[in-house]
Amino acid sequence: MHRAASLLLQYPDQRWPAHRALVLESIGGLRGPAAEPLLRFCRRTADTPLLDLAAQYATTFDRSRRRTLYLTHYTDGDTRRRGASLAALKARYRQHGWEPSDGELPDHLPAVLEFAARCPTAGRAVLHEHRGALALLATALASHGSPYLDVIRAVRATLDEGVRRL
């Protein structure tokens, strides 16, 4: 599910329709708290022209600090401490033999999700450490009425798997 969410949270360029098709092919027959929101997001965006989707993505994630995909922004803001957090995250990736390939900062949620897909134990730990950021992002996306909320719901559902609720 992490790889699927990573693909769907990437900027919708010319590769994005193929990413959505891959997600649908991979998880189309699955059910559950992580799969269903991803499938719903794919259905909601299926008929949206790519340029409209790109504009919606920019408005959603690039024009609001409350809805950023850079996870350390929620914990560190634009401070010197954020630089140390980014360096530590990059070192963690290297420790597990992985480095983001797209030139993004290591705290960019699609990169973190890709890491979680490739290195599940270490990646889930990173996502758990940023649960608060994911919750804040979900709240902001809900207020914005964004379909991307479903992708964040799916990610958060993967963190709840195996957690016994009282």
Disulfide bonds with the S-S distance in Angstrom:
none
